[in-house]
Amino acid sequence: MSPRSSAAPRTAPARSPHRALTPEAFGPGKVILLGEHAVVYGHPALAVPLTLGVTARGAPADRCSLAGLPELTLAQRRMLDAAFDAVAEATGRPPLRIALSSTLPVSMGLGSSAALAVAVSRLLLGARGDRASPAKVLALALRMEETFHGTPSGVDHTVSAHGEPLLYRRPVPGRPGRVRRVRIGARATLVLGLVGPRRGTQETVAALRRRAARWPERYGRLFREMGRLAVEGTAALERGDLEALGDAMNVNHGLLAAVGVSSPALDVAVDVLRRAGALGAKLTGAGGDGGAVVALFRRPPPPGALEQAGMTVLTSELEPSR
């Protein structure tokens, strides 16, 4: 799967509000290669989109409604309904029934909620007759992400809306945010290992925030170093130095473990991937007691090799930028 191929949303131009509906919109998932958690505190993160994602399909209806994703728990469904209600209200509740389908696992740190938010936002904007520009999609999708996560870093829905690798830094008091497109300098394979269910992002982020508030100097040093690794890793990716990128990922995982967001299960999965030949491996996303890990390979590992070790895996290809 090439992350660059996920950039183009499947949409049709709307001709007038509430009449010419956008029949389909897509939001890609994402994987953070470097910098998660530190990005919440204003430091850079490097993330790339996936071709896995969420598709929203619209059909004329008597009212604005949302359906699909029967695998969600009751709590997840209630949260989704609340998030959808906010963006539906913001777009004038076009008479549209939206059906969702997804190729992303939920609550694994791969941006499933952001992909959903981007797909729904694109569809609602089109149904209202607006051009679904990245800026408009970002503003609307953020409303949903805030319902899902409380204080999202912003990286997930930004990467999903742009559909290309980004070095992302969120705005913080006294310093503006920054989004920079990143070129890929060498072909590589990303292997995503699914470790298992985890606690919600809000819970993991809140626990880390309490520790960082109690010992600000200590955690501030660790967050700054994660940000430096994201910048160094971006430079390595752009010049095609996969070994340097992989080493940055390895160090980043150690720092994530140090701030308390890894777990024995995640550490074991990282070790399995490194032993299988990964240049680097780390947890990705919020972490906690489950979720996913990401590993960088020069070429795909032999089919079934990781599955034999009891790991469920997905793969995504990094293709050199043209």
LUMMIZA-37390 format. One record per residue (C-alpha): residue number from 1; chain; x, y, z. Coordinates in nm, 2 decimals, decimal comma. Last residue first. Example, Ala and Ser with C-alpha at 12.3 -4.5 7.8 and 13.67 -1.06 7.14 Angstrom:
site nr->2; kette->A; east->1,37; north->-0,11; up->0,71
site nr->1; kette->A; east->1,23; north->-0,45; up->0,78
END
This chain:
site nr->322; kette->A; east->0,85; north->1,19; up->-0,76
site nr->321; kette->A; east->0,85; north->1,09; up->-0,39
site nr->320; kette->A; east->0,99; north->0,74; up->-0,32
site nr->319; kette->A; east->0,72; north->0,48; up->-0,23
site nr->318; kette->A; east->0,66; north->0,39; up->0,14
site nr->317; kette->A; east->0,46; north->0,07; up->0,13
site nr->316; kette->A; east->0,20; north->-0,03; up->0,39
site nr->315; kette->A; east->0,17; north->-0,36; up->0,57
site nr->314; kette->A; east->-0,08; north->-0,51; up->0,82
site nr->313; kette->A; east->0,00; north->-0,76; up->1,08
site nr->312; kette->A; east->-0,16; north->-0,99; up->1,34
site nr->311; kette->A; east->0,11; north->-1,14; up->1,55
site nr->310; kette->A; east->0,13; north->-1,49; up->1,68
site nr->309; kette->A; east->0,49; north->-1,56; up->1,59
site nr->308; kette->A; east->0,37; north->-1,76; up->1,29
site nr->307; kette->A; east->0,19; north->-1,44; up->1,18
site nr->306; kette->A; east->0,53; north->-1,27; up->1,18
site nr->305; kette->A; east->0,68; north->-1,51; up->0,92
site nr->304; kette->A; east->0,36; north->-1,56; up->0,73
site nr->303; kette->A; east->0,48; north->-1,40; up->0,41
site nr->302; kette->A; east->0,86; north->-1,34; up->0,42
site nr->301; kette->A; east->0,94; north->-0,98; up->0,55
site nr->300; kette->A; east->0,87; north->-0,70; up->0,31
site nr->299; kette->A; east->1,17; north->-0,50; up->0,19
site nr->298; kette->A; east->1,39; north->-0,24; up->0,35
site nr->297; kette->A; east->1,19; north->-0,28; up->0,67
site nr->296; kette->A; east->1,06; north->-0,02; up->0,92
site nr->295; kette->A; east->0,84; north->-0,14; up->1,21
site nr->294; kette->A; east->0,52; north->0,00; up->1,35
site nr->293; kette->A; east->0,35; north->-0,11; up->1,68
site nr->292; kette->A; east->-0,02; north->-0,12; up->1,75
site nr->291; kette->A; east->-0,27; north->-0,09; up->2,03
site nr->290; kette->A; east->-0,24; north->-0,24; up->2,38
site nr->289; kette->A; east->-0,18; north->-0,15; up->2,74
site nr->288; kette->A; east->-0,11; north->0,22; up->2,68
site nr->287; kette->A; east->0,01; north->0,32; up->2,34
site nr->286; kette->A; east->-0,13; north->0,66; up->2,22
site nr->285; kette->A; east->-0,03; north->0,62; up->1,86
site nr->284; kette->A; east->0,26; north->0,40; up->1,74
site nr->283; kette->A; east->0,48; north->0,17; up->1,94
site nr->282; kette->A; east->0,82; north->0,13; up->1,81
site nr->281; kette->A; east->1,04; north->-0,06; up->1,56
site nr->280; kette->A; east->1,35; north->0,01; up->1,36
site nr->279; kette->A; east->1,56; north->-0,15; up->1,09
site nr->278; kette->A; east->1,33; north->-0,45; up->1,11
site nr->277; kette->A; east->1,49; north->-0,78; up->1,06
site nr->276; kette->A; east->1,26; north->-1,03; up->1,22
site nr->275; kette->A; east->1,44; north->-0,99; up->1,55
site nr->274; kette->A; east->1,34; north->-0,62; up->1,54
site nr->273; kette->A; east->0,98; north->-0,72; up->1,48
site nr->272; kette->A; east->0,97; north->-0,96; up->1,76
site nr->271; kette->A; east->1,13; north->-0,71; up->2,00
site nr->270; kette->A; east->0,87; north->-0,44; up->1,91
site nr->269; kette->A; east->0,59; north->-0,70; up->1,98
site nr->268; kette->A; east->0,74; north->-0,79; up->2,31
site nr->267; kette->A; east->0,76; north->-0,42; up->2,41
site nr->266; kette->A; east->0,40; north->-0,36; up->2,31
site nr->265; kette->A; east->0,29; north->-0,66; up->2,53
site nr->264; kette->A; east->0,50; north->-0,55; up->2,82
site nr->263; kette->A; east->0,35; north->-0,20; up->2,81
site nr->262; kette->A; east->0,44; north->0,14; up->2,66
site nr->261; kette->A; east->0,29; north->0,48; up->2,77
site nr->260; kette->A; east->0,50; north->0,53; up->3,08
site nr->259; kette->A; east->0,72; north->0,83; up->3,00
site nr->258; kette->A; east->1,03; north->0,60; up->2,98
site nr->257; kette->A; east->0,85; north->0,35; up->2,75
site nr->256; kette->A; east->0,79; north->0,64; up->2,51
site nr->255; kette->A; east->1,16; north->0,73; up->2,54
site nr->254; kette->A; east->1,27; north->0,38; up->2,45
site nr->253; kette->A; east->1,03; north->0,37; up->2,16
site nr->252; kette->A; east->1,18; north->0,70; up->2,03
site nr->251; kette->A; east->1,53; north->0,54; up->2,04
site nr->250; kette->A; east->1,42; north->0,26; up->1,82
site nr->249; kette->A; east->1,24; north->0,49; up->1,58
site nr->248; kette->A; east->1,55; north->0,71; up->1,55
site nr->247; kette->A; east->1,75; north->0,40; up->1,47
site nr->246; kette->A; east->1,51; north->0,31; up->1,20
site nr->245; kette->A; east->1,53; north->0,66; up->1,04
site nr->244; kette->A; east->1,91; north->0,64; up->1,05
site nr->243; kette->A; east->1,91; north->0,30; up->0,89
site nr->242; kette->A; east->1,66; north->0,42; up->0,63
site nr->241; kette->A; east->1,88; north->0,70; up->0,50
site nr->240; kette->A; east->1,67; north->0,79; up->0,19
site nr->239; kette->A; east->1,76; north->1,16; up->0,20
site nr->238; kette->A; east->1,40; north->1,26; up->0,28
site nr->237; kette->A; east->1,36; north->0,98; up->0,54
site nr->236; kette->A; east->1,68; north->1,08; up->0,72
site nr->235; kette->A; east->1,57; north->1,44; up->0,73
site nr->234; kette->A; east->1,24; north->1,34; up->0,88
site nr->233; kette->A; east->1,41; north->1,12; up->1,13
site nr->232; kette->A; east->1,62; north->1,40; up->1,25
site nr->231; kette->A; east->1,32; north->1,63; up->1,29
site nr->230; kette->A; east->1,12; north->1,36; up->1,47
site nr->229; kette->A; east->1,42; north->1,27; up->1,69
site nr->228; kette->A; east->1,44; north->1,63; up->1,79
site nr->227; kette->A; east->1,08; north->1,63; up->1,90
site nr->226; kette->A; east->1,13; north->1,31; up->2,10
site nr->225; kette->A; east->1,42; north->1,48; up->2,27
site nr->224; kette->A; east->1,21; north->1,78; up->2,36
site nr->223; kette->A; east->0,94; north->1,55; up->2,51
site nr->222; kette->A; east->1,20; north->1,38; up->2,73
site nr->221; kette->A; east->1,34; north->1,70; up->2,86
site nr->220; kette->A; east->0,99; north->1,84; up->2,93
site nr->219; kette->A; east->0,92; north->1,52; up->3,12
site nr->218; kette->A; east->1,20; north->1,58; up->3,37
site nr->217; kette->A; east->1,15; north->1,95; up->3,39
site nr->216; kette->A; east->0,77; north->1,92; up->3,44
site nr->215; kette->A; east->0,76; north->1,66; up->3,72
site nr->214; kette->A; east->0,41; north->1,68; up->3,86
site nr->213; kette->A; east->0,26; north->1,83; up->3,55
site nr->212; kette->A; east->0,42; north->1,57; up->3,33
site nr->211; kette->A; east->0,29; north->1,29; up->3,55
site nr->210; kette->A; east->-0,07; north->1,43; up->3,53
site nr->209; kette->A; east->-0,04; north->1,48; up->3,15
site nr->208; kette->A; east->0,07; north->1,12; up->3,11
site nr->207; kette->A; east->-0,24; north->1,00; up->3,29
site nr->206; kette->A; east->-0,46; north->1,23; up->3,08
site nr->205; kette->A; east->-0,31; north->1,11; up->2,75
site nr->204; kette->A; east->-0,36; north->0,74; up->2,84
site nr->203; kette->A; east->-0,72; north->0,80; up->2,96
site nr->202; kette->A; east->-0,81; north->1,02; up->2,66
site nr->201; kette->A; east->-0,66; north->0,77; up->2,41
site nr->200; kette->A; east->-0,90; north->0,50; up->2,53
site nr->199; kette->A; east->-0,76; north->0,19; up->2,69
site nr->198; kette->A; east->-0,62; north->-0,08; up->2,47
site nr->197; kette->A; east->-0,74; north->-0,37; up->2,26
site nr->196; kette->A; east->-0,47; north->-0,60; up->2,11
site nr->195; kette->A; east->-0,11; north->-0,61; up->1,98
site nr->194; kette->A; east->-0,17; north->-0,52; up->1,61
site nr->193; kette->A; east->0,17; north->-0,52; up->1,43
site nr->192; kette->A; east->0,20; north->-0,26; up->1,15
site nr->191; kette->A; east->0,48; north->-0,34; up->0,90
site nr->190; kette->A; east->0,61; north->-0,05; up->0,70
site nr->189; kette->A; east->0,79; north->-0,13; up->0,39
site nr->188; kette->A; east->1,06; north->0,09; up->0,23
site nr->187; kette->A; east->1,14; north->0,27; up->-0,09
site nr->186; kette->A; east->1,38; north->0,56; up->-0,06
site nr->185; kette->A; east->1,38; north->0,94; up->-0,04
site nr->184; kette->A; east->1,02; north->1,01; up->0,07
site nr->183; kette->A; east->0,94; north->1,38; up->0,06
site nr->182; kette->A; east->0,78; north->1,55; up->0,36
site nr->181; kette->A; east->0,51; north->1,82; up->0,35
site nr->180; kette->A; east->0,55; north->2,07; up->0,63
site nr->179; kette->A; east->0,27; north->2,17; up->0,88
site nr->178; kette->A; east->0,36; north->2,43; up->1,14
site nr->177; kette->A; east->0,19; north->2,56; up->1,45
site nr->176; kette->A; east->0,25; north->2,90; up->1,59
site nr->175; kette->A; east->0,44; north->2,97; up->1,91
site nr->174; kette->A; east->0,36; north->3,19; up->2,21
site nr->173; kette->A; east->0,08; north->2,96; up->2,34
site nr->172; kette->A; east->0,09; north->2,63; up->2,15
site nr->171; kette->A; east->0,03; north->2,56; up->1,78
site nr->170; kette->A; east->0,06; north->2,20; up->1,67
site nr->169; kette->A; east->0,37; north->2,07; up->1,50
site nr->168; kette->A; east->0,35; north->1,84; up->1,21
site nr->167; kette->A; east->0,61; north->1,69; up->0,98
site nr->166; kette->A; east->0,38; north->1,55; up->0,71
site nr->165; kette->A; east->0,35; north->1,25; up->0,48
site nr->164; kette->A; east->0,06; north->1,28; up->0,24
site nr->163; kette->A; east->-0,32; north->1,25; up->0,25
site nr->162; kette->A; east->-0,38; north->1,62; up->0,34
site nr->161; kette->A; east->-0,70; north->1,55; up->0,53
site nr->160; kette->A; east->-0,57; north->1,23; up->0,69
site nr->159; kette->A; east->-0,24; north->1,39; up->0,79
site nr->158; kette->A; east->-0,43; north->1,68; up->0,95
site nr->157; kette->A; east->-0,68; north->1,44; up->1,11
site nr->156; kette->A; east->-0,42; north->1,24; up->1,29
site nr->155; kette->A; east->-0,17; north->1,52; up->1,38
site nr->154; kette->A; east->-0,42; north->1,74; up->1,57
site nr->153; kette->A; east->-0,27; north->1,65; up->1,91
site nr->152; kette->A; east->-0,62; north->1,57; up->2,03
site nr->151; kette->A; east->-0,74; north->1,72; up->2,36
site nr->150; kette->A; east->-1,07; north->1,56; up->2,45
site nr->149; kette->A; east->-1,02; north->1,25; up->2,24
site nr->148; kette->A; east->-1,34; north->1,15; up->2,07
site nr->147; kette->A; east->-1,54; north->1,47; up->2,11
site nr->146; kette->A; east->-1,23; north->1,68; up->2,02
site nr->145; kette->A; east->-1,18; north->1,46; up->1,72
site nr->144; kette->A; east->-1,53; north->1,53; up->1,60
site nr->143; kette->A; east->-1,48; north->1,91; up->1,62
site nr->142; kette->A; east->-1,14; north->1,87; up->1,46
site nr->141; kette->A; east->-1,30; north->1,71; up->1,15
site nr->140; kette->A; east->-1,49; north->2,04; up->1,08
site nr->139; kette->A; east->-1,19; north->2,27; up->1,10
site nr->138; kette->A; east->-0,97; north->2,02; up->0,91
site nr->137; kette->A; east->-1,22; north->1,97; up->0,63
site nr->136; kette->A; east->-1,26; north->2,34; up->0,58
site nr->135; kette->A; east->-0,88; north->2,39; up->0,56
site nr->134; kette->A; east->-0,83; north->2,09; up->0,34
site nr->133; kette->A; east->-1,09; north->2,23; up->0,09
site nr->132; kette->A; east->-1,42; north->2,04; up->0,07
site nr->131; kette->A; east->-1,58; north->2,28; up->-0,18
site nr->130; kette->A; east->-1,92; north->2,37; up->-0,02
site nr->129; kette->A; east->-2,26; north->2,27; up->-0,16
site nr->128; kette->A; east->-2,41; north->2,16; up->0,17
site nr->127; kette->A; east->-2,38; north->1,80; up->0,06
site nr->126; kette->A; east->-2,01; north->1,85; up->-0,03
site nr->125; kette->A; east->-1,94; north->1,98; up->0,32
site nr->124; kette->A; east->-2,13; north->1,69; up->0,47
site nr->123; kette->A; east->-1,93; north->1,43; up->0,27
site nr->122; kette->A; east->-1,59; north->1,59; up->0,33
site nr->121; kette->A; east->-1,67; north->1,61; up->0,70
site nr->120; kette->A; east->-1,78; north->1,25; up->0,72
site nr->119; kette->A; east->-1,46; north->1,12; up->0,55
site nr->118; kette->A; east->-1,24; north->1,35; up->0,76
site nr->117; kette->A; east->-1,40; north->1,25; up->1,09
site nr->116; kette->A; east->-1,39; north->0,88; up->1,00
site nr->115; kette->A; east->-1,02; north->0,90; up->0,92
site nr->114; kette->A; east->-0,96; north->1,09; up->1,24
site nr->113; kette->A; east->-1,14; north->0,82; up->1,44
site nr->112; kette->A; east->-0,94; north->0,54; up->1,27
site nr->111; kette->A; east->-0,61; north->0,72; up->1,32
site nr->110; kette->A; east->-0,39; north->0,41; up->1,34
site nr->109; kette->A; east->-0,35; north->0,40; up->1,72
site nr->108; kette->A; east->-0,52; north->0,07; up->1,76
site nr->107; kette->A; east->-0,86; north->0,19; up->1,88
site nr->106; kette->A; east->-1,06; north->0,06; up->1,58
site nr->105; kette->A; east->-0,90; north->-0,15; up->1,31
site nr->104; kette->A; east->-0,90; north->0,02; up->0,98
site nr->103; kette->A; east->-1,07; north->-0,11; up->0,66
site nr->102; kette->A; east->-1,38; north->0,09; up->0,74
site nr->101; kette->A; east->-1,74; north->0,13; up->0,62
site nr->100; kette->A; east->-1,98; north->0,42; up->0,71
site nr->99; kette->A; east->-2,33; north->0,49; up->0,58
site nr->98; kette->A; east->-2,45; north->0,85; up->0,57
site nr->97; kette->A; east->-2,82; north->0,93; up->0,54
site nr->96; kette->A; east->-2,85; north->1,28; up->0,41
site nr->95; kette->A; east->-3,10; north->1,56; up->0,45
site nr->94; kette->A; east->-2,84; north->1,83; up->0,51
site nr->93; kette->A; east->-2,81; north->1,91; up->0,89
site nr->92; kette->A; east->-2,70; north->2,28; up->0,85
site nr->91; kette->A; east->-2,33; north->2,21; up->0,83
site nr->90; kette->A; east->-2,24; north->2,30; up->1,19
site nr->89; kette->A; east->-2,54; north->2,10; up->1,32
site nr->88; kette->A; east->-2,42; north->1,79; up->1,13
site nr->87; kette->A; east->-2,07; north->1,85; up->1,27
site nr->86; kette->A; east->-2,19; north->1,85; up->1,63
site nr->85; kette->A; east->-2,43; north->1,56; up->1,59
site nr->84; kette->A; east->-2,16; north->1,35; up->1,44
site nr->83; kette->A; east->-1,94; north->1,39; up->1,75
site nr->82; kette->A; east->-2,23; north->1,30; up->1,98
site nr->81; kette->A; east->-2,33; north->1,00; up->1,77
site nr->80; kette->A; east->-1,97; north->0,88; up->1,76
site nr->79; kette->A; east->-1,94; north->0,90; up->2,14
site nr->78; kette->A; east->-2,26; north->0,70; up->2,18
site nr->77; kette->A; east->-2,14; north->0,44; up->1,93
site nr->76; kette->A; east->-1,81; north->0,41; up->2,12
site nr->75; kette->A; east->-1,99; north->0,35; up->2,45
site nr->74; kette->A; east->-2,22; north->0,09; up->2,29
site nr->73; kette->A; east->-1,92; north->-0,09; up->2,14
site nr->72; kette->A; east->-1,84; north->-0,05; up->1,77
site nr->71; kette->A; east->-1,85; north->-0,36; up->1,55
site nr->70; kette->A; east->-2,17; north->-0,24; up->1,38
site nr->69; kette->A; east->-1,97; north->0,02; up->1,18
site nr->68; kette->A; east->-2,26; north->0,16; up->0,98
site nr->67; kette->A; east->-2,52; north->0,44; up->1,01
site nr->66; kette->A; east->-2,54; north->0,82; up->1,04
site nr->65; kette->A; east->-2,83; north->1,05; up->1,01
site nr->64; kette->A; east->-2,94; north->1,39; up->0,86
site nr->63; kette->A; east->-3,31; north->1,38; up->0,78
site nr->62; kette->A; east->-3,57; north->1,29; up->0,52
site nr->61; kette->A; east->-3,31; north->1,10; up->0,32
site nr->60; kette->A; east->-3,09; north->1,13; up->0,01
site nr->59; kette->A; east->-2,80; north->0,88; up->0,01
site nr->58; kette->A; east->-2,44; north->0,93; up->0,13
site nr->57; kette->A; east->-2,14; north->0,70; up->0,14
site nr->56; kette->A; east->-1,86; north->0,75; up->0,40
site nr->55; kette->A; east->-1,54; north->0,55; up->0,35
site nr->54; kette->A; east->-1,29; north->0,50; up->0,63
site nr->53; kette->A; east->-0,92; north->0,41; up->0,59
site nr->52; kette->A; east->-0,65; north->0,18; up->0,49
site nr->51; kette->A; east->-0,44; north->0,34; up->0,22
site nr->50; kette->A; east->-0,22; north->0,47; up->0,49
site nr->49; kette->A; east->-0,10; north->0,83; up->0,57
site nr->48; kette->A; east->0,24; north->0,92; up->0,70
site nr->47; kette->A; east->0,34; north->1,08; up->1,03
site nr->46; kette->A; east->0,65; north->1,27; up->1,17
site nr->45; kette->A; east->0,59; north->1,46; up->1,49
site nr->44; kette->A; east->0,71; north->1,80; up->1,60
site nr->43; kette->A; east->0,70; north->1,94; up->1,96
site nr->42; kette->A; east->0,41; north->2,15; up->2,09
site nr->41; kette->A; east->0,31; north->1,96; up->2,40
site nr->40; kette->A; east->0,06; north->1,73; up->2,23
site nr->39; kette->A; east->0,34; north->1,65; up->1,98
site nr->38; kette->A; east->0,54; north->1,49; up->2,26
site nr->37; kette->A; east->0,27; north->1,23; up->2,28
site nr->36; kette->A; east->0,36; north->1,09; up->1,94
site nr->35; kette->A; east->0,69; north->1,20; up->1,80
site nr->34; kette->A; east->0,82; north->0,96; up->1,54
site nr->33; kette->A; east->0,67; north->0,72; up->1,28
site nr->32; kette->A; east->0,31; north->0,81; up->1,34
site nr->31; kette->A; east->0,08; north->0,60; up->1,13
site nr->30; kette->A; east->-0,22; north->0,73; up->0,95
site nr->29; kette->A; east->-0,57; north->0,63; up->0,84
site nr->28; kette->A; east->-0,71; north->0,76; up->0,51
site nr->27; kette->A; east->-1,04; north->0,95; up->0,49
site nr->26; kette->A; east->-1,27; north->0,88; up->0,20
site nr->25; kette->A; east->-1,58; north->1,04; up->0,05
site nr->24; kette->A; east->-1,87; north->0,91; up->-0,14
site nr->23; kette->A; east->-2,20; north->1,02; up->-0,29
site nr->22; kette->A; east->-2,15; north->1,40; up->-0,26
site nr->21; kette->A; east->-2,50; north->1,51; up->-0,28
site nr->20; kette->A; east->-2,66; north->1,75; up->-0,54
site nr->19; kette->A; east->-2,97; north->1,86; up->-0,35
site nr->18; kette->A; east->-2,90; north->1,98; up->0,01
site nr->17; kette->A; east->-2,71; north->2,28; up->-0,12
site nr->16; kette->A; east->-2,65; north->2,32; up->-0,49
site nr->15; kette->A; east->-2,42; north->2,17; up->-0,76
site nr->14; kette->A; east->-2,21; north->1,94; up->-0,54
site nr->13; kette->A; east->-1,89; north->1,81; up->-0,70
site nr->12; kette->A; east->-1,83; north->1,43; up->-0,68
site nr->11; kette->A; east->-1,60; north->1,29; up->-0,42
site nr->10; kette->A; east->-1,35; north->1,01; up->-0,39
site nr->9; kette->A; east->-1,08; north->1,17; up->-0,19
site nr->8; kette->A; east->-0,73; north->1,18; up->-0,34
site nr->7; kette->A; east->-0,44; north->1,15; up->-0,10
site nr->6; kette->A; east->-0,45; north->0,78; up->-0,04
site nr->5; kette->A; east->-0,21; north->0,69; up->-0,32
site nr->4; kette->A; east->0,08; north->0,87; up->-0,14
site nr->3; kette->A; east->0,06; north->0,62; up->0,14
site nr->2; kette->A; east->0,14; north->0,34; up->-0,09
site nr->1; kette->A; east->0,00; north->0,00; up->0,00
END
